[in-house]
Amino acid sequence: ELYDVLEQARAFYEAQLRQSSERDVAVSYLKKRGLSGEVAKAFRLGFAPSGWRNLIDTLTARGISETQLERAGLAIKRDRGGYYDRFRERVMFPIHDRRGRVIGFGGRVIESGEPKYLNSPETEVFHKGRELYGLHEALAADRKLARLVVVEGYLDVVALHQFGLPQAVATLGTAVTREHLELLFRQVPEVVFCFDGDAAGKRAAWRALEIALPLQEGNRAVRFAFLPDGHD
């Protein structure tokens, strides 16, 4: 039942990007980042407006319980009772599994605020260390991919897809895991890591190397693309 709850949440956020009275700030942000309306639609990007119960009130009116929303990672229980929306004032990136089912969300704050990215918590259907953002879209674009490119963030994946490089994927706010590598190698023989050209990006690349080396066998290949300092 959580897949249905998450799909209805995705439809709600996507509709808010078109219909909310606050939509201009989200649309302006996406345009400033260079994303087209077409790629936003392809990735089903959405918007969580301000307010504490927008999603909860919409979905509970359709018969979904607040407990189900909490189990799906969409609502947070207050200490004093009641629930509130986890995502507010954020551009929403739905995360799909390889079969195309929505399993979670990443929310990017639009103006100031912390954290910059807020991801769904671990749930019965969402396990960050085993999933990759953009993998479903990459496989849908080309079932005969020769390689996959692992980049740092959601926006990197969407932008590369827009400019003709649909083979990009990203981890979900976590370091690369063995499960990520095994998942990648089940799809393609070659994995390229391309992280930001800063100290953090180089540290992430080194961690990926340490995990990848023990998995080298057969025709598997791991490569690293390093960007100039300060570039992403």
N, C-alpha and C positions, 0 to 999 in steps of 0.2 A: 504493500500500500504506500510505502514511502516514495517509490518512483512516481506514483501519481501525484502525491503532494508536491514533490519537487518540480514536476512538470507544470503543475498549476502555478507554482510560485514563479517559474521562469516566464510563463505567459503574462503574469501580472507585472513583473519588472519590465518586460519588453513593451507592454502596453503603456506603462508609465513614461517610457522614453519618448513615446509619440504623443501622449495625451496629458500628462501632468502639467499643472500650471507652473511648476518649477523646472520643466524640461529644458528650458533654454540654457541653463547653466551646465547641464550635462552634455547637451548637443555641442555647445561652444567648446567644452573641454575636449571632446572627441575630435572636433575639427582642428583645434589647436595642435593636437597630437598627429594630425595628418591622416586620420582615418576617414574613409568614404562611407556614405550611407549603405552602399552595397556590401562592404565587408562587415559593417556593423550588423547588418541583417543576416549575413551568412553565419556569423558567430553568435547570433541571437543575443546581442548585447542589450542590456536593460538599464533601468534607473530605479534606485530606492529613494523616494522623496523623504523630506523631513517628517517627523512625527513618530510616535511611539507604537502605533497599532495599525498602520495602514494595511500591511499584509495580513496580519492576524484577523482584523475585522472583515476583510474581503473573503478570506478562505473559510473562516468559521461560519459565515453566512451561507456557504455552500455545503455545510455539514462536516467540514474537517475540524477535528478537535484541537484545542490548544496543546494537548499532550502529544498529538501526532506532529504538530509543528515543532515542538521541542525535540522530539526524536529525530526529526529531519534536519535539525540544526538551524532552524529558521526563527525560533523564538527562544527567549531566555526567561527563566522563572525568577520572579522577584522574591527576595527574602521575606517580604511581608505579604506574599500571596499575589497571584495574578502573573501575567506574562507581558513581555514587550518584544518588538521586532529586533532581531539581531542586526540587521542591515538598515542604515539610515544615511541619507545624503551621500550616496556612493553610486558610481558607475558599476554595473553588475555584469560579471563575466560568468555565465553558466559553464559548469564543468561536466563534460560527458564521459561516460565510459566508452570502451571500444564499440559497443553495440548501439551507441547513440543515446543512451538513457541519461537524463540529468541526475547526477549523484551529489552535487554540491555547488557552491558558488565562491567566487572571489569578488570582493567589493573594493574598489579603489576610491579613496576619499577625493573629492573634487577640489576643494580649496585647502585650507589648513586643517590639521587634525591628525591625531594618532590613533591607531597605527595607520600608515599610508595604505597598506593592503590588509584587509580583514578577510580571512578564509573561513569557510564552514568548519566546524569542529569535526572530529572523528565521529562517525555514526555507524549504524548497521550496514550502510551501503557505501560509505565514503572513507577510504583509507589513504591518506596523503602519500605515504611511502610506497604505494603500489600503483598510483595513477599518474598520468601525464596530461597536462593541458594541451589541447590541440591535436592529440593523436587520432581521435575520431575524424576530425576534419581533414587531417593529412591523408589518412587511408581512404576517405571518401573522394578526395581529389585525385589520387593515383594509387591504385591497388598494387602496382608493380614498382614501388619506390626502391631505389638502390641504396639510399641512405636516409637517416634522420638527423636533424641538427638540433641539439639541445641548447636553448638560449635561457636567459635569466627570468623573463617575466611574461605575463599575459599579453601586454601591449606589444612586446617584441614579436611574439608569435603572430598576432593579428596583422601587424604592419608587414611582416615578411610575406604572409599569405597574400595580402593586398598587392604586393609588388612582384608576384609571380614565383614565390618560393614557399609552396605549401608544405614542404617537408619539415617545418620547424615545430618543435614541441617545447614545453617548459615543465619543470617540477612545480609543485604546489606550495611554494613558500618553504620548502625543506631542501636540505642537501641531497645530492644524488645518492640513491640507495642501491644495494645489490638487486632488489626487486625491480627497480627502474631499469637497470641494465639488462636483466633477464627479459623483461617485457620488450625493450627495444630490440634485442637480438632475435626475439621471436618474429619480429616484423621485417627486419632488414639485416644485412651482413655488416654494414658499416655505420658507425655512430660518430658524429662530429660534435664536439663540445665547443661552443662559442659564447664565452662570458664577457662581461664588460671589461674594458681596459683599465681596471684599477686594482688596488691591492686585494680587495674583497673578491674580485673576479678571478684573480690568480690563485687565491687560496681555494676557491671553489673548484677550479680546474685541477689543482693538486689532489684534493679529496676525491674527485671523480677518477683521476688516474689510479689512485691507490685501490679503489673499488674495482676498477675495470681490469687491471692487470691479471688478477687471479682467474678472470673469466675468459681470457684469451684462449681460443681453441679453434681448430678448423680454419674456416675462411673469415672469421670475425676480425674486424679492424676497428680501432679507435683512433680518432685524429683530434687535434686541437687547433682551433683557429683563434689567434690572439689579435684583438683590436688595438689600435694605438691608444696610448695613455689618455684617459679622460673621455674616450668615446664609448658609446653603447649602441 
